[in-house]
Amino acid sequence: MAYPSWRAGELPLDTNGFPIPCWTHLIEALPILGRPITLACPVGGVDALSHGLKEMKYDNCVVKYYCDVDVELEPVLRALHGSGAGLLVGPEVGNILHTDVESWERVDGIVCGPPCPPFSTSGKRKRSEDQRSFVYKRVTDAIARQGQLGCFFFVVENVPGVRHVPSGSLASFQNEWVDDLARRAPMFHIQEWMMQSAAFVPQNRRRLYIVGWNWYALGCVPVPPLTPFRAAVSRATLADVLHRGLPQVDEASLTPQQKLNLAMVKNKLLANLQTSGEGWATFSVDRDPSKGYNDPLRRDGCVNTLRTHNELTWVLYMDRLGEFAFSRCLHPVERCALQGFRPELANLLSKSGLLRATGNSFTVPVVVAVFGQCLKALVHASSLSEASVPRPISSAQRGDHENVVSVLRKTRMLNIERHKIAILDCEAKGGC
């Protein structure tokens, strides 16, 4: 096993030494409504949305129902929501297949991410033959019931593979699911957004977001299309999220095949030095680059999509002279920043738990941005005098909130500039 190798619960360094991701300046301030928005998360994972809202200093949202089968997430969720929250966590109590979602009281929104292996290439795309796809039925049950109760919106995230139409089939799983949902919950108008995490963090991660809007309760108020508040060039770079004090890897500790894979990538970079130039390169060191796996060599300043099992993501920096000034495996705690989490997330998880949490999670700023669009639509709906819709607070009340957001945004932009100066100083002293 390549570096880092650390036992469950034992971090090699204090997590305070890892950079904190900067992304809040890429998202517009979230509107404050007259009462807290209530949510249900029937397949919640590590609850990336609540982590993101906390980072945005937004406290106008309450998670009323939460389910997940990963019992190791409980300390994280208790720290996030408090001991009094209604959290159902564990293989039995947190399994949505065993949960009576029809008995839930009304909430304003549903946010969830059903398991992706039934639709991904790594899961062999067995679709309905994979029992994990049964979760979708229970998600549909929850959405249909909440739609009858007047729930305003839902957000469901999954891999683009849900759109794949296998040989011999007439439709994708996504089309079949939407058709079933339209029959059972006709009150929802459904939109599909393909989101790319690279607009917010240095990770290539395409995900499909299905957004449902209750036209029966709110009228024909479309959820506005989502675009990043600022250009992706202003987001944190790969160098910004890497710990600069970690030692380089002793390549002698790699397996023979890993050594061969690493050598092939280095030779390829050196051969293309004149055309591709200096810069970062990322790839999976445990995958033979000559066999064309789905984890290609990336040179766009982003890492490959984080999954629960690709721990051995290698990061190289080649300078203009062809020297490899940076060469090591991505540290598990660095995965937090690449998904938009603070490094402190790792303090409450084992190594395997951290790999699962970051591999299965929404990218934090992406789900916050999608949620923000739903809030904007609610503000618009409230202006149409819908009695059931929480109205936005007055401009005088909002002033204090916007001042706080402005200060936070300026602070984070200043931190980004400090990161850039630190990197230039490191390079000037002979570092990477």
Secondary structure, 3 states (H helix, E strand, C coil): CCCCCCCCCCCCCCHHHCCCCCCHHHCCCCCCECCCEEEEECCCCCCHHHHHHHHCCCCCEEEEEEEECCHHHHHHHHHHHCCCCCEEECCCCCCHHHCCHHHCCCCCEEEECCCCHHHCCCCCCCHHHCHHHHHHHHHHHHHHHHHHHCCCEEEEEECHHHHCCCCCCCCCHHHHHHHHHHHHCCCEEEEEEEEEHHHCCCECCEEEEEEEEEHHHHCCCCCCCCCCCCCHHHCCCCHHHCCCCCCCCCHHHCCHHHHHHHHHHHHHHHHCHHHHCCEEEEEECCCCHHHCCCCCCECCCCECCCCCCCCCEEEEEECCCCCEEEEEECCCCHHHHHCCCCHHHHHHCCHHHHHHHHHHCCCHHHHHHHHHHHHHHHHHHHCCCCCCCCCECCHHHHHHHHHHHHHHHHHHHHHHHHHHHHHHHHHHCCCC
